[in-house]
Amino acid sequence: MKFIILLLAISAHAETCVIVKHASTSSQMWVSGANWRYVEGEFPPGEKWKSNITDRQIRKIKEKGGKVVVVPEKYTAADLEDARKQCR
């Protein structure tokens, strides 16, 4: 029982991290204000998951203690692995 409580306490304070890429120009045209596209990661509590992310949402993630890592628009598996390491 103590082990479960300890895990809950650790996870409650764990830093969240969202990996994003810059949205293409055509994508930005269709989704108002969304400059970023979700790639992978966890949003902070209270923030809804979205595939299209605005600069305002990026600021909110950071304000809530979350981390945001940007990968190139045409990222490789190595780029994604490097981003995952930055999230740890």
Sine and cosine of phi, psi and omega as CSV:
sin_phi,cos_phi,sin_psi,cos_psi,sin_omega,cos_omega
0.00,0.00,-0.67,0.75,0.01,-1.00
-0.89,0.45,-0.58,0.81,0.00,-1.00
-0.89,0.46,-0.68,0.74,-0.01,-1.00
-0.91,0.41,-0.68,0.74,0.01,-1.00
-0.90,0.44,-0.65,0.76,0.04,-1.00
-0.89,0.47,-0.69,0.72,0.03,-1.00
-0.88,0.47,-0.65,0.76,0.02,-1.00
-0.91,0.42,-0.63,0.77,0.01,-1.00
-0.92,0.40,-0.65,0.76,0.02,-1.00
-0.92,0.39,-0.71,0.70,-0.04,-1.00
-0.93,0.36,-0.46,0.89,0.02,-1.00
-0.92,0.39,-0.47,0.88,-0.03,-1.00
-0.97,-0.26,0.06,1.00,-0.02,-1.00
-0.93,0.37,0.66,-0.75,0.01,-1.00
-0.96,0.27,0.74,-0.67,0.06,-1.00
-1.00,0.03,0.39,-0.92,-0.03,-1.00
-0.57,-0.82,0.72,-0.70,0.03,-1.00
-0.86,-0.51,0.78,-0.63,0.06,-1.00
-0.98,-0.18,0.80,-0.61,-0.04,-1.00
-0.77,-0.64,0.28,-0.96,0.15,-0.99
-0.77,-0.64,0.38,-0.92,0.01,-1.00
-0.94,0.35,0.71,-0.71,0.00,-1.00
-0.96,0.27,0.58,-0.82,0.04,-1.00
-0.92,0.38,0.34,-0.94,-0.02,-1.00
-0.86,0.51,-0.67,0.74,-0.01,-1.00
-0.92,0.40,-0.58,0.81,0.04,-1.00
-0.92,0.40,-0.65,0.76,0.01,-1.00
-0.89,0.45,-0.53,0.85,-0.02,-1.00
-0.92,0.39,-0.58,0.81,-0.05,-1.00
-1.00,0.09,-0.48,0.88,-0.02,-1.00
-0.91,-0.42,0.96,-0.29,-0.12,-0.99
-0.83,0.55,0.89,-0.46,0.11,-0.99
0.98,0.19,-0.06,1.00,-0.04,-1.00
-0.99,0.11,0.97,-0.23,-0.01,-1.00
-1.00,-0.03,-0.19,0.98,-0.11,-0.99
-0.78,-0.63,0.49,-0.87,0.07,-1.00
-0.89,-0.46,0.70,-0.71,0.04,-1.00
-0.92,0.39,0.69,-0.73,0.08,-1.00
-0.92,-0.40,-0.78,0.63,-0.09,-1.00
-0.20,-0.98,0.36,-0.93,0.13,-0.99
0.85,-0.53,-0.07,-1.00,-0.06,-1.00
-0.91,-0.42,0.74,-0.67,0.10,-1.00
-0.99,0.12,0.50,-0.87,0.06,-1.00
-0.90,0.44,0.41,-0.91,0.06,-1.00
-0.83,0.56,0.68,-0.74,0.00,-1.00
1.00,-0.06,-0.22,0.98,0.05,-1.00
-0.97,-0.23,0.76,-0.65,0.00,-1.00
-0.99,0.17,0.55,-0.83,0.07,-1.00
-0.93,0.37,0.70,-0.71,0.06,-1.00
-0.60,-0.80,0.61,-0.80,0.05,-1.00
-0.99,0.14,-0.49,0.87,0.05,-1.00
-0.94,-0.33,0.84,-0.55,-0.14,-0.99
-0.86,-0.50,0.72,-0.69,0.02,-1.00
-1.00,-0.03,0.23,-0.97,0.08,-1.00
-0.87,0.49,-0.59,0.81,0.01,-1.00
-0.88,0.47,-0.67,0.74,0.02,-1.00
-0.93,0.38,-0.56,0.83,0.07,-1.00
-0.88,0.48,-0.70,0.71,0.03,-1.00
-0.88,0.47,-0.66,0.75,0.01,-1.00
-0.89,0.45,-0.66,0.75,0.02,-1.00
-0.87,0.50,-0.71,0.70,-0.01,-1.00
-0.92,0.38,-0.62,0.79,0.02,-1.00
-0.89,0.45,-0.53,0.85,0.00,-1.00
-1.00,0.03,0.22,0.97,0.07,-1.00
1.00,0.03,0.09,1.00,0.02,-1.00
-0.99,0.17,0.32,-0.95,0.01,-1.00
-0.92,-0.39,0.59,-0.81,0.03,-1.00
-0.83,-0.56,0.82,-0.58,0.03,-1.00
-0.88,-0.47,0.75,-0.66,-0.04,-1.00
-0.97,-0.24,0.77,-0.64,0.12,-0.99
-0.96,-0.29,0.34,-0.94,0.04,-1.00
-0.87,0.49,0.40,-0.92,-0.01,-1.00
-0.84,0.54,-0.66,0.75,0.06,-1.00
-0.95,-0.32,0.96,0.29,-0.09,-1.00
-0.98,0.19,0.41,-0.91,0.03,-1.00
-0.97,-0.25,0.10,-0.99,0.06,-1.00
-0.88,0.48,-0.59,0.81,0.03,-1.00
-0.91,0.41,-0.64,0.77,0.05,-1.00
-0.88,0.48,-0.68,0.73,-0.02,-1.00
-0.92,0.39,-0.66,0.76,0.03,-1.00
-0.89,0.45,-0.66,0.75,0.05,-1.00
-0.89,0.46,-0.65,0.76,0.04,-1.00
-0.90,0.45,-0.64,0.76,0.03,-1.00
-0.89,0.45,-0.63,0.78,0.04,-1.00
-0.90,0.43,-0.61,0.79,0.03,-1.00
-0.91,0.41,-0.46,0.89,-0.01,-1.00
-0.97,0.26,-0.37,0.93,-0.05,-1.00
-0.97,0.24,0.00,0.00,0.00,0.00
